[in-house]
């Protein structure tokens, strides 16, 4: 659930600038249901280990501490593995309701000369400081509504229920990079610039001060030259818009943050009054791909939630009657492709990769056939044990890697009723059904054995070398629990899976770091932070798996 980045400091002997360098690792349609839907639902487990000890508040460790290294870390690995996620779940006698609500804690695993040190700090957001000052929840989060301050008189408490809730600045989702600087981000309009060496909080940054958006994702994509793309919603009198954001690669002065950012394109939702929720997006060499999924938001319900004493998450819902629609936007011109690609209702939180080849765009994602996953991560669910925990897990829809093949040369003369995917190695289909409409069916990017591991999420690739390009390998977490319990490597040649698993250990999303002399795509190491609920004194483990 933590999201990461690798911040590397090159050696001064390699002829490169000694300034810290940041390498971000990001971190269909026929009526017949894919086989994996039923198989996924048949995966029932009993006797799951309680992970309640992992869902508790911890103290920060601002000064670096030494760790015990077992085995050998390759000498060429030098830098810091940065992680971001919730670290505090209550203030006073008030408790948060959702995993996303916990206060952001920043973690650093600094690797140098085969040794590892650890430190952590709470992000000094306004939300954290206000909550700490009053020792109560003062700022509403995704699943928790801040109740009126009892210190106010009755009239002021009454009026506070009618205030439009201010967006939280609790940036607990990921580390991101803009113009060479390190930021932590959430999914509102706020980010914080932080020092990757000390983890100290620097500047609060508000997207709305630079461009006309009200939100931005915590999963941007970066070009080799440093140009960064993101997406965000905007809301106005005429309804909502989805916006493609472009941020230039360099600063004109050291204090700059998002200066020069622009909205490259705005996409009109299928339903302006109820836009779709999106956690991320895909990018190929020439296109940004926006996935408009039927996880819907009711903006009116969201902004009036506090009045009703409800949390923001009550304004999100799954509408399985709606299609999922893929929108293609040219990165160079900002023009939206008039052809819309439709598939059945599915939910997507993370993409694997997207690339263009032979007139097609391959869109690879981790998909689920249900959109209620947000509810799975209520704190009360994560702290359950015994049969109650088993029941939560066994009713979850798992995510599986899938490929959609989108033809890029559809015209008015393109025939209907013919599969436009002419790639002999792909079983995905694409049928033109009307003007500017193509209906797609996916190809599963896995074999039968992936069902045994509960699907795959938090996918990662060799991003610096193979993002937007044809690739062979990807990595992720297997889910035989509510959280990842294994690290998986999938080879697309034969769709074979390799597994790292140890009972009672729960790894974070894998981060692939290529070897400096790599010849093969998978020549490198996987970094992951592994935690265990059974060894209370061990708050985390670092593992480096060579050529998993």
C-alpha positions as CSV (number, residue, x, y, z in Angstrom):
1,X,0.0,0.0,0.0
2,X,3.0,2.2,0.3
3,X,4.3,3.9,-2.9
4,X,7.9,4.4,-3.6
5,X,10.7,6.0,-5.5
6,X,14.4,5.5,-5.7
7,X,16.5,8.5,-5.1
8,X,20.1,7.8,-6.2
9,X,23.2,9.7,-5.4
10,X,25.9,9.0,-8.1
11,X,29.5,8.4,-7.1
12,X,31.7,11.4,-7.5
13,X,34.2,9.2,-9.3
14,X,32.0,8.3,-12.3
15,X,32.4,11.7,-14.1
16,X,28.7,12.6,-13.5
17,X,27.3,15.6,-11.6
18,X,27.3,15.0,-7.9
19,X,23.8,16.5,-7.6
20,X,21.2,14.0,-6.3
21,X,19.4,12.3,-9.2
22,X,15.9,11.0,-8.8
23,X,14.7,8.0,-10.8
24,X,11.0,7.5,-10.2
25,X,9.6,4.0,-10.3
26,X,5.9,4.3,-10.7
27,X,6.5,3.6,-8.7
28,X,-13.1,-6.2,-23.3
29,X,-16.5,-6.6,-25.7
30,X,-18.4,-9.7,-25.9
31,X,-21.2,-10.9,-23.7
32,X,-19.2,-13.9,-22.6
33,X,-17.5,-13.4,-19.3
34,X,-13.8,-14.1,-19.2
35,X,-12.9,-17.4,-17.5
36,X,-10.9,-15.7,-14.8
37,X,-14.0,-14.1,-13.2
38,X,-15.4,-17.4,-12.1
39,X,-12.0,-18.8,-11.1
40,X,-11.2,-15.7,-9.1
41,X,-14.5,-16.1,-7.2
42,X,-13.7,-19.8,-6.5
43,X,-10.4,-18.9,-4.7
44,X,-11.5,-19.3,-1.1
45,X,-9.0,-19.4,1.8
46,X,-9.4,-20.2,5.4
47,X,-7.4,-19.4,8.5
48,X,-5.8,-16.2,7.2
49,X,-3.3,-14.6,9.6
50,X,-4.4,-11.4,11.3
51,X,-2.6,-8.4,10.0
52,X,-4.1,-6.0,12.7
53,X,-0.6,-5.3,14.1
54,X,0.4,-3.7,10.8
55,X,-2.5,-1.3,11.0
56,X,-1.4,0.7,14.0
57,X,0.2,4.0,14.7
58,X,4.0,4.2,14.9
59,X,6.6,6.7,16.2
60,X,8.8,8.5,13.7
61,X,12.5,7.9,13.6
62,X,14.0,11.2,12.3
63,X,17.6,10.2,12.9
64,X,19.0,7.3,10.8
65,X,19.5,4.0,12.5
66,X,21.6,1.0,11.4
67,X,20.1,-2.2,10.2
68,X,21.3,-5.8,10.0
69,X,22.1,-6.9,6.5
70,X,21.8,-10.6,5.8
71,X,23.4,-11.7,2.5
72,X,25.1,-9.3,0.1
73,X,23.8,-6.2,-1.5
74,X,25.4,-5.4,-4.9
75,X,28.0,-2.7,-4.5
76,X,26.5,-0.7,-7.4
77,X,23.3,0.0,-5.5
78,X,23.7,3.4,-4.0
79,X,20.8,5.6,-3.1
80,X,17.6,5.8,-1.0
81,X,14.5,3.8,-1.3
82,X,11.7,6.2,-0.3
83,X,8.3,5.0,0.8
84,X,5.1,6.9,1.7
85,X,2.0,5.7,3.5
86,X,-0.2,6.1,6.6
87,X,1.6,6.0,9.9
88,X,-0.9,7.4,12.4
89,X,-4.6,6.3,12.7
90,X,-5.9,8.2,15.6
91,X,-5.8,11.5,17.5
92,X,-7.0,11.4,21.1
93,X,-10.0,9.1,21.2
94,X,-10.9,9.7,17.6
95,X,-10.0,7.1,15.0
96,X,-9.8,7.1,11.3
97,X,-12.1,4.7,9.3
98,X,-10.1,4.0,6.2
99,X,-6.5,3.1,5.3
100,X,-6.3,6.1,3.0
101,X,-7.0,8.4,6.0
102,X,-3.9,7.8,8.1
103,X,-1.4,10.6,8.4
104,X,1.4,10.4,5.9
105,X,4.7,9.0,7.1
106,X,7.8,9.2,4.9
107,X,10.4,6.4,5.1
108,X,13.9,6.2,3.8
109,X,16.1,3.2,3.4
110,X,19.5,4.5,2.5
111,X,21.8,2.0,0.8
112,X,25.5,2.6,0.5
113,X,28.6,0.4,0.4
114,X,26.5,-2.7,1.2
115,X,24.9,-1.2,4.3
116,X,21.4,0.1,5.0
117,X,20.2,2.8,7.4
118,X,16.6,3.7,8.1
119,X,14.8,6.9,9.1
120,X,11.2,8.1,9.0
121,X,9.3,11.4,9.6
122,X,5.7,12.4,9.6
123,X,4.8,14.8,6.8
124,X,4.3,18.2,8.4
125,X,1.1,18.9,6.5
126,X,-1.5,21.4,7.7
127,X,-3.8,18.4,8.5
128,X,-1.2,16.8,10.7
129,X,-0.4,20.0,12.5
130,X,-4.0,20.9,13.1
131,X,-4.9,17.4,14.3
132,X,-1.8,17.3,16.6
133,X,-2.5,20.7,18.1
134,X,-6.0,19.8,19.2
135,X,-5.3,16.1,19.7
136,X,-8.5,15.3,17.7
137,X,-9.4,14.9,14.0
138,X,-9.8,18.4,12.7
139,X,-9.6,17.7,8.9
140,X,-11.8,15.3,7.0
141,X,-10.2,12.5,5.0
142,X,-11.5,10.1,2.4
143,X,-13.3,7.8,4.9
144,X,-13.5,10.0,8.0
145,X,-15.5,13.1,8.5
146,X,-14.2,15.7,11.0
147,X,-16.9,16.5,13.5
148,X,-17.5,20.0,14.7
149,X,-15.1,21.3,17.3
150,X,-16.7,21.0,20.8
151,X,-14.9,24.1,21.9
152,X,-17.0,26.2,19.6
153,X,-20.4,27.4,20.7
154,X,-23.6,25.7,19.5
155,X,-24.3,28.2,16.7
156,X,-20.7,27.9,15.3
157,X,-20.9,24.1,15.4
158,X,-24.2,24.2,13.6
159,X,-22.8,26.5,10.9
160,X,-19.7,24.4,10.4
161,X,-21.8,21.5,9.1
162,X,-22.7,23.6,6.1
163,X,-19.2,24.6,5.2
164,X,-17.8,23.0,2.0
165,X,-15.0,20.7,3.2
166,X,-11.5,21.9,2.4
167,X,-9.4,19.3,0.5
168,X,-6.9,17.5,2.7
169,X,-3.2,18.1,2.2
170,X,-2.3,14.8,3.8
171,X,-0.1,13.6,1.0
172,X,0.2,10.0,1.9
173,X,0.0,8.2,-1.5
174,X,3.4,8.4,-3.3
175,X,6.7,10.1,-4.0
176,X,6.7,11.9,-7.3
177,X,9.2,14.0,-9.3
178,X,8.7,17.3,-11.0
179,X,11.6,19.4,-12.5
180,X,14.1,17.3,-10.7
181,X,12.6,17.9,-7.2
182,X,11.0,15.3,-4.9
183,X,7.4,15.8,-3.9
184,X,4.9,13.7,-1.9
185,X,1.4,13.6,-3.3
186,X,-2.2,12.6,-2.6
187,X,-5.2,13.0,-5.0
188,X,-6.3,16.5,-4.1
189,X,-4.9,19.7,-5.3
190,X,-2.1,19.7,-2.8
191,X,1.5,18.3,-2.8
192,X,4.5,18.9,-0.6
193,X,8.1,19.4,-1.7
194,X,10.3,17.4,0.6
195,X,14.1,16.9,1.2
196,X,14.9,13.3,0.0
197,X,17.9,13.2,2.3
198,X,16.4,14.4,5.6
199,X,12.7,13.8,4.8
200,X,12.0,17.2,6.1
201,X,8.9,19.0,4.8
202,X,9.6,22.0,2.6
203,X,7.0,23.8,0.5
204,X,3.2,23.2,0.2
205,X,2.2,23.3,-3.5
206,X,-1.3,24.0,-4.8
207,X,-2.1,22.9,-8.3
208,X,-4.9,25.4,-8.6
209,X,-2.4,28.3,-8.4
210,X,-0.9,27.2,-11.7
211,X,-3.6,25.6,-13.8
212,X,-7.4,25.2,-13.8
213,X,-7.7,21.8,-12.1
214,X,-9.1,20.8,-8.7
215,X,-7.3,17.5,-8.3
216,X,-4.2,15.7,-9.7
217,X,-3.3,12.0,-9.5
218,X,-0.3,10.7,-7.5
219,X,0.9,8.7,-10.4
220,X,2.4,10.9,-13.1
221,X,4.5,9.6,-16.1
222,X,7.9,11.1,-17.0
223,X,9.6,11.3,-20.3
224,X,13.3,10.6,-20.7
225,X,13.9,14.4,-20.9
226,X,12.1,15.0,-17.6
227,X,8.8,16.3,-19.1
228,X,6.0,15.0,-16.9
229,X,2.4,14.2,-17.6
230,X,-0.4,13.9,-15.2
231,X,-4.2,14.1,-15.0
232,X,-6.7,15.9,-12.9
233,X,-10.4,16.9,-12.7
234,X,-11.9,20.3,-12.8
235,X,-15.4,21.3,-11.8
236,X,-17.4,24.2,-13.1
237,X,-21.0,25.4,-13.9
238,X,-21.1,23.2,-16.9
239,X,-20.0,20.1,-15.1
240,X,-16.7,18.2,-14.7
241,X,-13.8,17.8,-17.1
242,X,-10.9,15.4,-17.2
243,X,-7.7,17.2,-17.9
244,X,-4.3,16.1,-19.3
245,X,-1.5,18.0,-17.5
246,X,2.0,18.7,-18.9
247,X,4.8,20.0,-16.7
248,X,8.1,21.2,-18.3
249,X,11.3,19.3,-17.4
250,X,13.4,22.1,-16.0
251,X,13.3,25.1,-13.5
252,X,14.3,28.6,-14.4
253,X,15.2,29.3,-10.7
254,X,15.7,27.0,-7.7
255,X,12.5,28.1,-6.0
256,X,10.2,27.1,-8.9
257,X,7.7,24.3,-8.4
258,X,4.9,23.9,-11.1
259,X,5.5,27.1,-13.1
260,X,5.0,26.5,-16.8
261,X,2.5,23.7,-16.2
262,X,-0.3,23.6,-18.8
263,X,-3.6,21.8,-19.5
264,X,-2.8,19.9,-22.7
265,X,-6.3,18.7,-23.3
266,X,-9.7,18.5,-21.6
267,X,-12.0,15.5,-22.0
268,X,-15.8,15.7,-21.5
269,X,-17.1,12.9,-19.3
270,X,-19.8,10.6,-20.5
271,X,-21.9,12.0,-17.6
272,X,-20.8,15.5,-16.6
273,X,-22.8,15.4,-13.4
274,X,-21.2,12.1,-12.3
275,X,-17.6,11.8,-13.6
276,X,-15.5,8.7,-13.1
277,X,-12.9,8.3,-10.4
278,X,-9.4,7.5,-11.7
279,X,-6.2,6.7,-9.7
280,X,-3.8,6.7,-12.7
281,X,-3.5,6.7,-16.4
282,X,-1.4,5.1,-19.2
283,X,1.1,6.7,-21.6
284,X,2.7,5.4,-24.8
285,X,5.3,7.1,-27.0
286,X,2.7,9.4,-28.7
287,X,-0.5,9.1,-26.6
288,X,-1.9,9.6,-23.2
289,X,-4.5,7.0,-22.5
290,X,-7.3,7.9,-20.1
291,X,-9.5,5.1,-18.8
292,X,-13.0,6.3,-18.0
293,X,-14.2,3.5,-15.7
294,X,-17.6,3.1,-14.0
295,X,-16.4,3.9,-10.5
296,X,-18.4,7.1,-10.4
297,X,-18.4,10.2,-8.2
298,X,-21.4,12.3,-7.2
299,X,-19.8,15.7,-6.7
300,X,-23.0,17.1,-5.0
301,X,-23.0,14.3,-2.5
302,X,-19.3,14.8,-1.9
303,X,-19.5,18.5,-1.1
304,X,-22.5,18.1,1.1
305,X,-21.2,15.0,2.9
306,X,-20.2,17.0,6.0
307,X,-23.7,18.4,6.3
308,X,-25.1,14.9,6.6
309,X,-22.3,13.7,8.9
310,X,-20.9,11.4,6.2
311,X,-17.5,10.9,4.8
312,X,-16.3,11.8,1.2
313,X,-16.2,8.1,0.2
314,X,-20.0,7.9,0.5
315,X,-20.0,9.9,-2.8
316,X,-18.3,7.1,-4.7
317,X,-20.2,4.2,-6.3
318,X,-19.8,1.4,-8.8
319,X,-22.2,1.3,-11.8
320,X,-21.7,-2.0,-13.6
321,X,-24.2,-1.1,-16.3
322,X,-21.7,1.4,-17.7
323,X,-19.0,0.6,-20.2
324,X,-15.3,1.4,-19.6
325,X,-14.1,3.8,-22.2
326,X,-10.5,4.4,-23.4
327,X,-9.7,7.9,-24.6
328,X,-6.5,8.5,-26.6
329,X,-4.9,12.0,-26.6
330,X,-2.0,12.9,-28.9
331,X,0.8,14.1,-26.6
332,X,2.2,16.4,-29.3
333,X,-0.9,18.2,-30.4
334,X,-3.3,17.8,-27.5
335,X,-6.0,16.4,-29.9
336,X,-8.4,13.8,-28.7
337,X,-8.9,10.8,-31.0
338,X,-12.5,10.8,-32.2
339,X,-12.6,7.0,-31.9
340,X,-13.6,5.8,-28.5
341,X,-12.7,2.3,-27.4
342,X,-15.3,0.5,-25.3
343,X,-15.1,-2.6,-23.1
344,X,-17.3,-4.0,-20.4
345,X,-17.4,-2.6,-16.9
346,X,-14.1,-3.0,-15.1
347,X,-12.0,-1.2,-12.5
348,X,-8.4,-0.2,-12.9
349,X,-6.0,1.3,-10.3
350,X,-2.6,0.7,-11.9
351,X,-1.4,0.3,-15.5
352,X,1.6,-2.0,-16.4
353,X,2.7,-0.4,-19.6
354,X,1.5,0.9,-23.0
355,X,3.3,1.0,-26.3
356,X,2.7,1.3,-30.0
357,X,3.6,-1.3,-32.6
358,X,2.5,-2.0,-36.2
359,X,-0.4,0.5,-36.1
360,X,-1.7,-0.7,-32.7
361,X,-1.5,0.5,-29.1
362,X,-1.0,-2.2,-26.6
363,X,-2.6,-1.2,-23.3
364,X,-1.6,-3.4,-20.3
365,X,-3.3,-3.0,-17.0
366,X,-4.3,-4.8,-13.8
367,X,-8.1,-5.1,-13.9
368,X,-10.9,-6.3,-11.7
369,X,-14.5,-7.0,-12.7
370,X,-15.9,-5.1,-9.8
371,X,-15.3,-1.6,-8.5
372,X,-15.9,-1.8,-4.8
373,X,-12.3,-2.4,-3.9
374,X,-12.1,0.9,-2.0
375,X,-14.5,-0.5,0.6
376,X,-12.1,-3.5,1.3
377,X,-9.6,-1.2,3.0
378,X,-11.8,0.1,5.8
379,X,-9.7,-0.1,9.0
380,X,-12.3,-2.4,10.6
381,X,-11.8,-4.9,7.7
382,X,-8.0,-4.8,8.0
383,X,-8.1,-5.4,11.7
384,X,-10.5,-8.4,11.6
385,X,-9.4,-11.9,12.4
386,X,-10.6,-15.5,12.1
387,X,-13.7,-16.2,10.1
388,X,-14.6,-12.5,9.8
389,X,-11.2,-11.9,8.0
390,X,-11.6,-14.9,5.8
391,X,-15.1,-13.6,4.7
392,X,-13.7,-10.2,3.7
393,X,-11.0,-11.8,1.6
394,X,-13.2,-14.4,0.0
395,X,-15.7,-11.8,-1.2
396,X,-13.0,-9.6,-2.8
397,X,-12.6,-9.4,-6.5
398,X,-9.0,-9.9,-7.4
399,X,-7.1,-8.0,-10.1
400,X,-5.4,-9.7,-13.0
401,X,-3.1,-8.4,-15.8
402,X,-4.8,-7.9,-19.1
403,X,-4.0,-6.5,-22.5
404,X,-6.2,-4.5,-24.8
405,X,-5.1,-4.0,-28.4
406,X,-6.4,-0.6,-29.8
407,X,-6.1,-0.1,-33.6
408,X,-4.8,3.4,-34.3
409,X,-6.0,3.7,-37.9
410,X,-9.8,3.4,-37.7
411,X,-11.6,5.5,-40.3
412,X,-15.0,5.8,-41.8
413,X,-14.1,3.2,-44.3
414,X,-13.0,0.7,-41.7
415,X,-15.5,-2.3,-41.9
416,X,-17.7,-3.4,-39.0
417,X,-18.0,-6.9,-37.8
418,X,-14.4,-7.7,-38.5
419,X,-11.7,-8.2,-35.8
420,X,-9.3,-5.3,-36.4
421,X,-6.6,-6.9,-34.3
422,X,-4.5,-8.6,-37.0
423,X,-1.6,-9.4,-34.6
424,X,-1.1,-13.2,-34.8
425,X,0.4,-13.5,-31.3
426,X,-2.6,-11.8,-29.6
427,X,-6.0,-13.2,-28.7
428,X,-7.4,-9.7,-27.9
429,X,-10.2,-8.5,-30.2
430,X,-11.3,-5.1,-31.5
431,X,-14.5,-4.7,-33.5
432,X,-15.8,-1.5,-35.0
433,X,-19.5,-1.4,-34.2
434,X,-20.4,2.2,-35.2
435,X,-18.8,5.4,-36.3
436,X,-16.0,6.3,-33.9
437,X,-16.8,3.3,-31.7
438,X,-14.6,0.2,-31.3
439,X,-15.6,-2.5,-28.8
440,X,-12.6,-4.4,-27.3
441,X,-12.1,-7.7,-25.5
442,X,-8.9,-8.3,-23.5
443,X,-6.2,-10.9,-23.6
444,X,-5.1,-12.4,-20.3
445,X,-1.4,-11.7,-19.6
446,X,-1.0,-14.7,-17.4
447,X,-1.4,-18.5,-17.2
448,X,-3.5,-20.7,-15.0
449,X,-1.1,-20.5,-12.1
450,X,-1.7,-16.9,-11.3
451,X,-5.2,-17.8,-9.9
452,X,-3.4,-19.7,-7.1
453,X,-1.6,-16.5,-6.0
454,X,-4.7,-14.3,-5.8
455,X,-4.0,-12.2,-8.9
456,X,-1.5,-9.4,-9.2
457,X,-1.5,-5.7,-8.3
458,X,1.0,-2.9,-7.8
459,X,2.7,-3.7,-11.2
460,X,6.2,-2.5,-12.0
461,X,8.5,-2.7,-15.0
462,X,12.0,-1.7,-15.9
463,X,10.5,1.8,-16.2
464,X,13.6,3.8,-17.2
465,X,14.4,1.5,-20.1
466,X,11.1,0.0,-21.2
467,X,8.2,2.4,-20.3
468,X,6.2,3.2,-23.6
469,X,8.3,0.5,-25.3
470,X,7.8,-3.2,-26.1
471,X,8.8,-5.2,-23.0
472,X,8.9,-8.8,-21.7
473,X,8.8,-8.7,-17.9
474,X,6.7,-7.2,-15.2
475,X,6.6,-7.6,-11.4
476,X,3.9,-7.1,-8.8
477,X,2.4,-8.4,-5.5
478,X,0.3,-11.5,-5.3
479,X,-2.8,-11.3,-3.1
480,X,-3.6,-14.3,-1.1
481,X,-4.5,-11.9,1.7
482,X,-6.0,-8.4,1.9
483,X,-2.5,-7.0,1.4
484,X,0.2,-8.4,-0.9
485,X,1.8,-11.6,0.5
486,X,4.2,-12.5,-2.4
487,X,6.3,-10.9,-5.1
488,X,5.6,-12.2,-8.6
489,X,7.5,-11.9,-11.9
490,X,5.7,-12.6,-15.1
491,X,7.4,-13.4,-18.4
492,X,5.2,-12.4,-21.3
493,X,6.9,-15.0,-23.4
494,X,4.9,-18.0,-22.3
495,X,3.1,-16.1,-19.6
496,X,5.2,-17.8,-16.9
497,X,5.2,-16.7,-13.3
498,X,8.1,-16.8,-10.8
499,X,7.3,-16.3,-7.1
500,X,9.0,-15.0,-4.0
501,X,7.0,-16.0,-0.9
502,X,7.7,-16.6,2.8
503,X,4.8,-17.4,5.1
504,X,3.9,-14.5,7.5
505,X,5.8,-11.9,5.5
506,X,4.1,-9.1,3.5
507,X,6.1,-7.3,0.9
508,X,5.4,-3.8,-0.5
509,X,5.2,-3.1,-4.2
510,X,8.4,-4.1,-5.9
511,X,10.8,-1.6,-7.3
512,X,13.0,-2.7,-10.2
513,X,16.5,-1.2,-10.3
514,X,18.5,-2.1,-13.4
515,X,22.1,-3.1,-13.3
516,X,24.4,-0.4,-14.7
517,X,25.9,-2.9,-17.1
518,X,22.6,-4.6,-17.9
519,X,22.3,-6.4,-21.2
520,X,19.0,-8.2,-20.5
521,X,15.7,-6.5,-19.6
522,X,15.5,-8.3,-16.2
523,X,19.2,-7.8,-15.3
524,X,18.9,-5.9,-12.0
525,X,17.4,-6.2,-8.5
526,X,14.0,-5.9,-6.9
527,X,13.7,-3.8,-3.8
528,X,10.8,-4.3,-1.4
529,X,10.1,-3.5,2.2
530,X,8.7,-6.6,3.9
531,X,6.7,-6.3,7.2
532,X,5.5,-9.0,9.5
533,X,2.7,-8.8,12.1
534,X,4.2,-11.6,14.2
535,X,7.5,-10.0,15.1
536,X,6.4,-6.8,16.8
537,X,9.9,-5.5,17.3
538,X,10.7,-5.7,13.6
539,X,9.0,-2.7,11.9
540,X,10.2,-3.7,8.5
541,X,12.6,-5.7,6.4
542,X,14.6,-4.8,3.3
543,X,15.1,-7.4,0.6
544,X,17.0,-7.3,-2.6
545,X,16.3,-10.1,-5.0
546,X,18.8,-10.5,-7.8
547,X,17.3,-11.6,-11.1
548,X,14.1,-12.9,-9.5
